[in-house]
Amino acid sequence: MQKLMYTRYERARIIGARALQISMGAPLLIKTQKIDPLEIAIDEYTQNMIPITVKRK
């Protein structure tokens, strides 16, 4: 699977949206001991586990 290159704005939006989901009680996609939603979302992003995509025109 090819990893897409996102701009820093897209990356921030993806991680921010996922952190919000986690803070609202969404299940985690990775095993971690961290409790901060932002740190968990960053870890999920670096492991390519976030099921969010970007549509470009």
CHARMM-style PDB file with segment names, atoms N, HN, CA, C and O in Angstrom:
ATOM      1  N   MET     1       0.834  -1.179   0.000  1.00  0.00      PROA
ATOM      2  CA  MET     1       0.000   0.000   0.000  1.00  0.00      PROA
ATOM      3  C   MET     1       0.878   1.241   0.000  1.00  0.00      PROA
ATOM      4  O   MET     1       1.798   1.356   0.810  1.00  0.00      PROA
ATOM      5  N   GLN     2       0.603   2.150  -0.887  1.00  0.00      PROA
ATOM      6  HN  GLN     2      -0.144   2.056  -1.546  1.00  0.00      PROA
ATOM      7  CA  GLN     2       1.402   3.361  -1.016  1.00  0.00      PROA
ATOM      8  C   GLN     2       0.943   4.402  -0.003  1.00  0.00      PROA
ATOM      9  O   GLN     2      -0.252   4.666   0.131  1.00  0.00      PROA
ATOM     10  N   LYS     3       1.896   4.989   0.703  1.00  0.00      PROA
ATOM     11  HN  LYS     3       2.867   4.775   0.594  1.00  0.00      PROA
ATOM     12  CA  LYS     3       1.570   6.026   1.669  1.00  0.00      PROA
ATOM     13  C   LYS     3       1.460   7.362   0.947  1.00  0.00      PROA
ATOM     14  O   LYS     3       2.372   7.767   0.226  1.00  0.00      PROA
ATOM     15  N   LEU     4       0.336   8.043   1.147  1.00  0.00      PROA
ATOM     16  HN  LEU     4      -0.405   7.715   1.733  1.00  0.00      PROA
ATOM     17  CA  LEU     4       0.120   9.327   0.494  1.00  0.00      PROA
ATOM     18  C   LEU     4       0.881  10.430   1.202  1.00  0.00      PROA
ATOM     19  O   LEU     4       1.099  10.375   2.412  1.00  0.00      PROA
ATOM     20  N   MET     5       1.273  11.410   0.451  1.00  0.00      PROA
ATOM     21  HN  MET     5       1.095  11.455  -0.532  1.00  0.00      PROA
ATOM     22  CA  MET     5       1.935  12.567   1.018  1.00  0.00      PROA
ATOM     23  C   MET     5       0.889  13.645   1.258  1.00  0.00      PROA
ATOM     24  O   MET     5       0.229  14.098   0.322  1.00  0.00      PROA
ATOM     25  N   TYR     6       0.741  14.049   2.495  1.00  0.00      PROA
ATOM     26  HN  TYR     6       1.277  13.682   3.255  1.00  0.00      PROA
ATOM     27  CA  TYR     6      -0.209  15.089   2.850  1.00  0.00      PROA
ATOM     28  C   TYR     6       0.534  16.386   3.140  1.00  0.00      PROA
ATOM     29  O   TYR     6       1.682  16.374   3.584  1.00  0.00      PROA
ATOM     30  N   THR     7      -0.139  17.503   2.883  1.00  0.00      PROA
ATOM     31  HN  THR     7      -1.072  17.513   2.523  1.00  0.00      PROA
ATOM     32  CA  THR     7       0.447  18.785   3.267  1.00  0.00      PROA
ATOM     33  C   THR     7       0.366  18.899   4.787  1.00  0.00      PROA
ATOM     34  O   THR     7      -0.329  18.116   5.433  1.00  0.00      PROA
ATOM     35  N   ARG     8       1.060  19.851   5.344  1.00  0.00      PROA
ATOM     36  HN  ARG     8       1.624  20.487   4.819  1.00  0.00      PROA
ATOM     37  CA  ARG     8       1.027  20.004   6.800  1.00  0.00      PROA
ATOM     38  C   ARG     8      -0.363  20.393   7.282  1.00  0.00      PROA
ATOM     39  O   ARG     8      -0.727  20.092   8.419  1.00  0.00      PROA
ATOM     40  N   TYR     9      -1.137  21.050   6.444  1.00  0.00      PROA
ATOM     41  HN  TYR     9      -0.842  21.294   5.520  1.00  0.00      PROA
ATOM     42  CA  TYR     9      -2.498  21.439   6.803  1.00  0.00      PROA
ATOM     43  C   TYR     9      -3.431  20.228   6.804  1.00  0.00      PROA
ATOM     44  O   TYR     9      -4.278  20.082   7.684  1.00  0.00      PROA
ATOM     45  N   GLU    10      -3.261  19.366   5.805  1.00  0.00      PROA
ATOM     46  HN  GLU    10      -2.572  19.485   5.089  1.00  0.00      PROA
ATOM     47  CA  GLU    10      -4.054  18.147   5.751  1.00  0.00      PROA
ATOM     48  C   GLU    10      -3.709  17.243   6.923  1.00  0.00      PROA
ATOM     49  O   GLU    10      -4.592  16.652   7.546  1.00  0.00      PROA
ATOM     50  N   ARG    11      -2.421  17.139   7.219  1.00  0.00      PROA
ATOM     51  HN  ARG    11      -1.704  17.619   6.714  1.00  0.00      PROA
ATOM     52  CA  ARG    11      -1.969  16.318   8.343  1.00  0.00      PROA
ATOM     53  C   ARG    11      -2.561  16.836   9.652  1.00  0.00      PROA
ATOM     54  O   ARG    11      -3.033  16.049  10.473  1.00  0.00      PROA
ATOM     55  N   ALA    12      -2.539  18.145   9.849  1.00  0.00      PROA
ATOM     56  HN  ALA    12      -2.156  18.784   9.182  1.00  0.00      PROA
ATOM     57  CA  ALA    12      -3.096  18.740  11.068  1.00  0.00      PROA
ATOM     58  C   ALA    12      -4.595  18.486  11.158  1.00  0.00      PROA
ATOM     59  O   ALA    12      -5.119  18.213  12.238  1.00  0.00      PROA
ATOM     60  N   ARG    13      -5.280  18.574  10.032  1.00  0.00      PROA
ATOM     61  HN  ARG    13      -4.855  18.795   9.154  1.00  0.00      PROA
ATOM     62  CA  ARG    13      -6.732  18.353  10.024  1.00  0.00      PROA
ATOM     63  C   ARG    13      -7.074  16.907  10.326  1.00  0.00      PROA
ATOM     64  O   ARG    13      -8.012  16.641  11.078  1.00  0.00      PROA
ATOM     65  N   ILE    14      -6.339  15.974   9.762  1.00  0.00      PROA
ATOM     66  HN  ILE    14      -5.577  16.189   9.151  1.00  0.00      PROA
ATOM     67  CA  ILE    14      -6.570  14.552   9.997  1.00  0.00      PROA
ATOM     68  C   ILE    14      -6.329  14.214  11.459  1.00  0.00      PROA
ATOM     69  O   ILE    14      -7.163  13.571  12.095  1.00  0.00      PROA
ATOM     70  N   ILE    15      -5.195  14.643  11.993  1.00  0.00      PROA
ATOM     71  HN  ILE    15      -4.517  15.166  11.476  1.00  0.00      PROA
ATOM     72  CA  ILE    15      -4.853  14.332  13.379  1.00  0.00      PROA
ATOM     73  C   ILE    15      -5.830  15.013  14.337  1.00  0.00      PROA
ATOM     74  O   ILE    15      -6.245  14.418  15.331  1.00  0.00      PROA
ATOM     75  N   GLY    16      -6.195  16.259  14.038  1.00  0.00      PROA
ATOM     76  HN  GLY    16      -5.858  16.742  13.231  1.00  0.00      PROA
ATOM     77  CA  GLY    16      -7.140  16.971  14.892  1.00  0.00      PROA
ATOM     78  C   GLY    16      -8.510  16.323  14.909  1.00  0.00      PROA
ATOM     79  O   GLY    16      -9.133  16.201  15.964  1.00  0.00      PROA
ATOM     80  N   ALA    17      -8.982  15.905  13.735  1.00  0.00      PROA
ATOM     81  HN  ALA    17      -8.476  16.004  12.879  1.00  0.00      PROA
ATOM     82  CA  ALA    17     -10.288  15.249  13.656  1.00  0.00      PROA
ATOM     83  C   ALA    17     -10.273  13.929  14.418  1.00  0.00      PROA
ATOM     84  O   ALA    17     -11.227  13.601  15.123  1.00  0.00      PROA
ATOM     85  N   ARG    18      -9.191  13.176  14.274  1.00  0.00      PROA
ATOM     86  HN  ARG    18      -8.415  13.442  13.701  1.00  0.00      PROA
ATOM     87  CA  ARG    18      -9.090  11.891  14.975  1.00  0.00      PROA
ATOM     88  C   ARG    18      -8.977  12.099  16.478  1.00  0.00      PROA
ATOM     89  O   ARG    18      -9.565  11.338  17.246  1.00  0.00      PROA
ATOM     90  N   ALA    19      -8.233  13.114  16.915  1.00  0.00      PROA
ATOM     91  HN  ALA    19      -7.755  13.732  16.291  1.00  0.00      PROA
ATOM     92  CA  ALA    19      -8.116  13.404  18.351  1.00  0.00      PROA
ATOM     93  C   ALA    19      -9.477  13.760  18.932  1.00  0.00      PROA
ATOM     94  O   ALA    19      -9.796  13.359  20.052  1.00  0.00      PROA
ATOM     95  N   LEU    20     -10.282  14.507  18.183  1.00  0.00      PROA
ATOM     96  HN  LEU    20     -10.023  14.833  17.274  1.00  0.00      PROA
ATOM     97  CA  LEU    20     -11.632  14.848  18.632  1.00  0.00      PROA
ATOM     98  C   LEU    20     -12.480  13.586  18.760  1.00  0.00      PROA
ATOM     99  O   LEU    20     -13.217  13.430  19.733  1.00  0.00      PROA
ATOM    100  N   GLN    21     -12.380  12.690  17.786  1.00  0.00      PROA
ATOM    101  HN  GLN    21     -11.781  12.817  16.995  1.00  0.00      PROA
ATOM    102  CA  GLN    21     -13.118  11.433  17.859  1.00  0.00      PROA
ATOM    103  C   GLN    21     -12.737  10.644  19.104  1.00  0.00      PROA
ATOM    104  O   GLN    21     -13.602  10.120  19.806  1.00  0.00      PROA
ATOM    105  N   ILE    22     -11.437  10.562  19.372  1.00  0.00      PROA
ATOM    106  HN  ILE    22     -10.734  10.988  18.802  1.00  0.00      PROA
ATOM    107  CA  ILE    22     -10.948   9.815  20.535  1.00  0.00      PROA
ATOM    108  C   ILE    22     -11.449  10.454  21.826  1.00  0.00      PROA
ATOM    109  O   ILE    22     -11.870   9.751  22.745  1.00  0.00      PROA
ATOM    110  N   SER    23     -11.406  11.775  21.897  1.00  0.00      PROA
ATOM    111  HN  SER    23     -11.065  12.346  21.150  1.00  0.00      PROA
ATOM    112  CA  SER    23     -11.851  12.462  23.121  1.00  0.00      PROA
ATOM    113  C   SER    23     -13.353  12.283  23.350  1.00  0.00      PROA
ATOM    114  O   SER    23     -13.825  12.390  24.482  1.00  0.00      PROA
ATOM    115  N   MET    24     -14.105  12.011  22.279  1.00  0.00      PROA
ATOM    116  HN  MET    24     -13.721  11.924  21.360  1.00  0.00      PROA
ATOM    117  CA  MET    24     -15.548  11.785  22.409  1.00  0.00      PROA
ATOM    118  C   MET    24     -15.886  10.308  22.646  1.00  0.00      PROA
ATOM    119  O   MET    24     -17.060   9.945  22.714  1.00  0.00      PROA
ATOM    120  N   GLY    25     -14.864   9.461  22.770  1.00  0.00      PROA
ATOM    121  HN  GLY    25     -13.910   9.756  22.714  1.00  0.00      PROA
ATOM    122  CA  GLY    25     -15.096   8.070  23.144  1.00  0.00      PROA
ATOM    123  C   GLY    25     -14.959   7.047  22.035  1.00  0.00      PROA
ATOM    124  O   GLY    25     -15.344   5.892  22.219  1.00  0.00      PROA
ATOM    125  N   ALA    26     -14.424   7.434  20.891  1.00  0.00      PROA
ATOM    126  HN  ALA    26     -14.112   8.372  20.741  1.00  0.00      PROA
ATOM    127  CA  ALA    26     -14.236   6.471  19.797  1.00  0.00      PROA
ATOM    128  C   ALA    26     -13.209   5.416  20.212  1.00  0.00      PROA
ATOM    129  O   ALA    26     -12.287   5.711  20.972  1.00  0.00      PROA
ATOM    130  N   PRO    27     -13.367   4.194  19.717  1.00  0.00      PROA
ATOM    131  CA  PRO    27     -12.397   3.154  20.065  1.00  0.00      PROA
ATOM    132  C   PRO    27     -11.020   3.454  19.468  1.00  0.00      PROA
ATOM    133  O   PRO    27     -10.907   4.027  18.384  1.00  0.00      PROA
ATOM    134  N   LEU    28      -9.987   3.058  20.197  1.00  0.00      PROA
ATOM    135  HN  LEU    28     -10.079   2.593  21.077  1.00  0.00      PROA
ATOM    136  CA  LEU    28      -8.614   3.271  19.737  1.00  0.00      PROA
ATOM    137  C   LEU    28      -8.257   2.216  18.691  1.00  0.00      PROA
ATOM    138  O   LEU    28      -8.719   1.078  18.763  1.00  0.00      PROA
ATOM    139  N   LEU    29      -7.444   2.599  17.737  1.00  0.00      PROA
ATOM    140  HN  LEU    29      -7.069   3.524  17.678  1.00  0.00      PROA
ATOM    141  CA  LEU    29      -7.037   1.695  16.658  1.00  0.00      PROA
ATOM    142  C   LEU    29      -5.672   1.075  16.913  1.00  0.00      PROA
ATOM    143  O   LEU    29      -5.229   0.213  16.154  1.00  0.00      PROA
ATOM    144  N   ILE    30      -5.002   1.508  17.978  1.00  0.00      PROA
ATOM    145  HN  ILE    30      -5.362   2.208  18.595  1.00  0.00      PROA
ATOM    146  CA  ILE    30      -3.700   0.957  18.354  1.00  0.00      PROA
ATOM    147  C   ILE    30      -3.702   0.691  19.852  1.00  0.00      PROA
ATOM    148  O   ILE    30      -4.515   1.248  20.590  1.00  0.00      PROA
ATOM    149  N   LYS    31      -2.801  -0.152  20.289  1.00  0.00      PROA
ATOM    150  HN  LYS    31      -2.140  -0.605  19.690  1.00  0.00      PROA
ATOM    151  CA  LYS    31      -2.637  -0.371  21.722  1.00  0.00      PROA
ATOM    152  C   LYS    31      -1.610   0.629  22.228  1.00  0.00      PROA
ATOM    153  O   LYS    31      -0.518   0.754  21.674  1.00  0.00      PROA
ATOM    154  N   THR    32      -1.981   1.343  23.295  1.00  0.00      PROA
ATOM    155  HN  THR    32      -2.868   1.241  23.745  1.00  0.00      PROA
ATOM    156  CA  THR    32      -1.085   2.355  23.836  1.00  0.00      PROA
ATOM    157  C   THR    32      -1.390   2.575  25.303  1.00  0.00      PROA
ATOM    158  O   THR    32      -2.487   2.277  25.776  1.00  0.00      PROA
ATOM    159  N   GLN    33      -0.417   3.096  26.012  1.00  0.00      PROA
ATOM    160  HN  GLN    33       0.474   3.338  25.628  1.00  0.00      PROA
ATOM    161  CA  GLN    33      -0.590   3.449  27.415  1.00  0.00      PROA
ATOM    162  C   GLN    33      -0.876   4.935  27.582  1.00  0.00      PROA
ATOM    163  O   GLN    33      -1.143   5.398  28.692  1.00  0.00      PROA
ATOM    164  N   LYS    34      -0.822   5.678  26.490  1.00  0.00      PROA
ATOM    165  HN  LYS    34      -0.605   5.302  25.589  1.00  0.00      PROA
ATOM    166  CA  LYS    34      -1.029   7.123  26.542  1.00  0.00      PROA
ATOM    167  C   LYS    34      -2.501   7.425  26.787  1.00  0.00      PROA
ATOM    168  O   LYS    34      -3.375   6.638  26.424  1.00  0.00      PROA
ATOM    169  N   ILE    35      -2.770   8.584  27.413  1.00  0.00      PROA
ATOM    170  HN  ILE    35      -2.060   9.223  27.708  1.00  0.00      PROA
ATOM    171  CA  ILE    35      -4.153   8.960  27.691  1.00  0.00      PROA
ATOM    172  C   ILE    35      -4.552  10.260  26.996  1.00  0.00      PROA
ATOM    173  O   ILE    35      -5.737  10.590  26.945  1.00  0.00      PROA
ATOM    174  N   ASP    36      -3.590  10.996  26.464  1.00  0.00      PROA
ATOM    175  HN  ASP    36      -2.627  10.728  26.504  1.00  0.00      PROA
ATOM    176  CA  ASP    36      -3.883  12.239  25.766  1.00  0.00      PROA
ATOM    177  C   ASP    36      -4.379  11.925  24.349  1.00  0.00      PROA
ATOM    178  O   ASP    36      -3.667  11.284  23.576  1.00  0.00      PROA
ATOM    179  N   PRO    37      -5.586  12.368  24.004  1.00  0.00      PROA
ATOM    180  CA  PRO    37      -6.128  12.058  22.672  1.00  0.00      PROA
ATOM    181  C   PRO    37      -5.243  12.529  21.519  1.00  0.00      PROA
ATOM    182  O   PRO    37      -5.149  11.849  20.497  1.00  0.00      PROA
ATOM    183  N   LEU    38      -4.597  13.679  21.670  1.00  0.00      PROA
ATOM    184  HN  LEU    38      -4.674  14.232  22.501  1.00  0.00      PROA
ATOM    185  CA  LEU    38      -3.741  14.184  20.604  1.00  0.00      PROA
ATOM    186  C   LEU    38      -2.523  13.282  20.394  1.00  0.00      PROA
ATOM    187  O   LEU    38      -2.155  12.994  19.255  1.00  0.00      PROA
ATOM    188  N   GLU    39      -1.901  12.839  21.476  1.00  0.00      PROA
ATOM    189  HN  GLU    39      -2.200  13.073  22.401  1.00  0.00      PROA
ATOM    190  CA  GLU    39      -0.744  11.944  21.360  1.00  0.00      PROA
ATOM    191  C   GLU    39      -1.148  10.613  20.739  1.00  0.00      PROA
ATOM    192  O   GLU    39      -0.410  10.049  19.931  1.00  0.00      PROA
ATOM    193  N   ILE    40      -2.320  10.112  21.119  1.00  0.00      PROA
ATOM    194  HN  ILE    40      -2.919  10.570  21.776  1.00  0.00      PROA
ATOM    195  CA  ILE    40      -2.806   8.853  20.548  1.00  0.00      PROA
ATOM    196  C   ILE    40      -3.064   9.025  19.053  1.00  0.00      PROA
ATOM    197  O   ILE    40      -2.702   8.157  18.259  1.00  0.00      PROA
ATOM    198  N   ALA    41      -3.687  10.141  18.662  1.00  0.00      PROA
ATOM    199  HN  ALA    41      -3.981  10.847  19.307  1.00  0.00      PROA
ATOM    200  CA  ALA    41      -3.967  10.396  17.247  1.00  0.00      PROA
ATOM    201  C   ALA    41      -2.680  10.514  16.445  1.00  0.00      PROA
ATOM    202  O   ALA    41      -2.612  10.027  15.316  1.00  0.00      PROA
ATOM    203  N   ILE    42      -1.668  11.147  17.002  1.00  0.00      PROA
ATOM    204  HN  ILE    42      -1.723  11.543  17.918  1.00  0.00      PROA
ATOM    205  CA  ILE    42      -0.373  11.257  16.312  1.00  0.00      PROA
ATOM    206  C   ILE    42       0.239   9.874  16.128  1.00  0.00      PROA
ATOM    207  O   ILE    42       0.771   9.567  15.061  1.00  0.00      PROA
ATOM    208  N   ASP    43       0.167   9.036  17.164  1.00  0.00      PROA
ATOM    209  HN  ASP    43      -0.266   9.286  18.031  1.00  0.00      PROA
ATOM    210  CA  ASP    43       0.695   7.670  17.046  1.00  0.00      PROA
ATOM    211  C   ASP    43      -0.067   6.881  15.987  1.00  0.00      PROA
ATOM    212  O   ASP    43       0.540   6.150  15.204  1.00  0.00      PROA
ATOM    213  N   GLU    44      -1.386   7.021  15.958  1.00  0.00      PROA
ATOM    214  HN  GLU    44      -1.879   7.615  16.594  1.00  0.00      PROA
ATOM    215  CA  GLU    44      -2.170   6.329  14.941  1.00  0.00      PROA
ATOM    216  C   GLU    44      -1.795   6.819  13.546  1.00  0.00      PROA
ATOM    217  O   GLU    44      -1.717   6.023  12.609  1.00  0.00      PROA
ATOM    218  N   TYR    45      -1.565   8.114  13.404  1.00  0.00      PROA
ATOM    219  HN  TYR    45      -1.628   8.760  14.164  1.00  0.00      PROA
ATOM    220  CA  TYR    45      -1.172   8.668  12.106  1.00  0.00      PROA
ATOM    221  C   TYR    45       0.186   8.122  11.665  1.00  0.00      PROA
ATOM    222  O   TYR    45       0.348   7.720  10.513  1.00  0.00      PROA
ATOM    223  N   THR    46       1.151   8.106  12.568  1.00  0.00      PROA
ATOM    224  HN  THR    46       1.019   8.433  13.503  1.00  0.00      PROA
ATOM    225  CA  THR    46       2.489   7.634  12.185  1.00  0.00      PROA
ATOM    226  C   THR    46       2.482   6.146  11.852  1.00  0.00      PROA
ATOM    227  O   THR    46       3.325   5.680  11.085  1.00  0.00      PROA
ATOM    228  N   GLN    47       1.536   5.395  12.421  1.00  0.00      PROA
ATOM    229  HN  GLN    47       0.851   5.773  13.043  1.00  0.00      PROA
ATOM    230  CA  GLN    47       1.422   3.971  12.117  1.00  0.00      PROA
ATOM    231  C   GLN    47       0.463   3.713  10.952  1.00  0.00      PROA
ATOM    232  O   GLN    47       0.159   2.564  10.630  1.00  0.00      PROA
ATOM    233  N   ASN    48      -0.010   4.798  10.323  1.00  0.00      PROA
ATOM    234  HN  ASN    48       0.237   5.731  10.585  1.00  0.00      PROA
ATOM    235  CA  ASN    48      -0.887   4.711   9.151  1.00  0.00      PROA
ATOM    236  C   ASN    48      -2.162   3.927   9.445  1.00  0.00      PROA
ATOM    237  O   ASN    48      -2.590   3.105   8.635  1.00  0.00      PROA
ATOM    238  N   MET    49      -2.771   4.183  10.607  1.00  0.00      PROA
ATOM    239  HN  MET    49      -2.423   4.851  11.265  1.00  0.00      PROA
ATOM    240  CA  MET    49      -3.957   3.461  11.029  1.00  0.00      PROA
ATOM    241  C   MET    49      -5.237   4.291  10.971  1.00  0.00      PROA
ATOM    242  O   MET    49      -6.324   3.751  11.178  1.00  0.00      PROA
ATOM    243  N   ILE    50      -5.135   5.577  10.697  1.00  0.00      PROA
ATOM    244  HN  ILE    50      -4.252   6.016  10.529  1.00  0.00      PROA
ATOM    245  CA  ILE    50      -6.315   6.429  10.715  1.00  0.00      PROA
ATOM    246  C   ILE    50      -7.104   6.244   9.409  1.00  0.00      PROA
ATOM    247  O   ILE    50      -6.562   6.435   8.320  1.00  0.00      PROA
ATOM    248  N   PRO    51      -8.388   5.872   9.526  1.00  0.00      PROA
ATOM    249  CA  PRO    51      -9.194   5.644   8.307  1.00  0.00      PROA
ATOM    250  C   PRO    51      -9.835   6.925   7.775  1.00  0.00      PROA
ATOM    251  O   PRO    51     -11.028   6.940   7.472  1.00  0.00      PROA
ATOM    252  N   ILE    52      -9.069   7.976   7.663  1.00  0.00      PROA
ATOM    253  HN  ILE    52      -8.100   7.963   7.909  1.00  0.00      PROA
ATOM    254  CA  ILE    52      -9.551   9.247   7.135  1.00  0.00      PROA
ATOM    255  C   ILE    52      -8.748   9.554   5.885  1.00  0.00      PROA
ATOM    256  O   ILE    52      -7.524   9.423   5.877  1.00  0.00      PROA
ATOM    257  N   THR    53      -9.439   9.963   4.828  1.00  0.00      PROA
ATOM    258  HN  THR    53     -10.433  10.069   4.835  1.00  0.00      PROA
ATOM    259  CA  THR    53      -8.752  10.309   3.593  1.00  0.00      PROA
ATOM    260  C   THR    53      -9.033  11.762   3.233  1.00  0.00      PROA
ATOM    261  O   THR    53      -9.924  12.395   3.801  1.00  0.00      PROA
ATOM    262  N   VAL    54      -8.271  12.276   2.295  1.00  0.00      PROA
ATOM    263  HN  VAL    54      -7.548  11.763   1.834  1.00  0.00      PROA
ATOM    264  CA  VAL    54      -8.422  13.654   1.831  1.00  0.00      PROA
ATOM    265  C   VAL    54      -8.836  13.622   0.372  1.00  0.00      PROA
ATOM    266  O   VAL    54      -8.197  12.970  -0.454  1.00  0.00      PROA
ATOM    267  N   LYS    55      -9.904  14.326   0.066  1.00  0.00      PROA
ATOM    268  HN  LYS    55     -10.423  14.856   0.737  1.00  0.00      PROA
ATOM    269  CA  LYS    55     -10.330  14.455  -1.327  1.00  0.00      PROA
ATOM    270  C   LYS    55      -9.801  15.756  -1.864  1.00  0.00      PROA
ATOM    271  O   LYS    55     -10.028  16.816  -1.280  1.00  0.00      PROA
ATOM    272  N   ARG    56      -9.097  15.683  -2.975  1.00  0.00      PROA
ATOM    273  HN  ARG    56      -8.913  14.822  -3.449  1.00  0.00      PROA
ATOM    274  CA  ARG    56      -8.551  16.889  -3.610  1.00  0.00      PROA
ATOM    275  C   ARG    56      -9.252  17.121  -4.924  1.00  0.00      PROA
ATOM    276  O   ARG    56      -9.677  16.180  -5.594  1.00  0.00      PROA
ATOM    277  N   LYS    57      -9.372  18.383  -5.288  1.00  0.00      PROA
ATOM    278  HN  LYS    57      -9.027  19.148  -4.744  1.00  0.00      PROA
ATOM    279  CA  LYS    57     -10.009  18.724  -6.551  1.00  0.00      PROA
ATOM    280  C   LYS    57      -9.060  18.559  -7.704  1.00  0.00      PROA
ATOM    281  OT1 LYS    57      -9.433  18.805  -8.851  1.00  0.00      PROA
TER     282      LYS     57
END
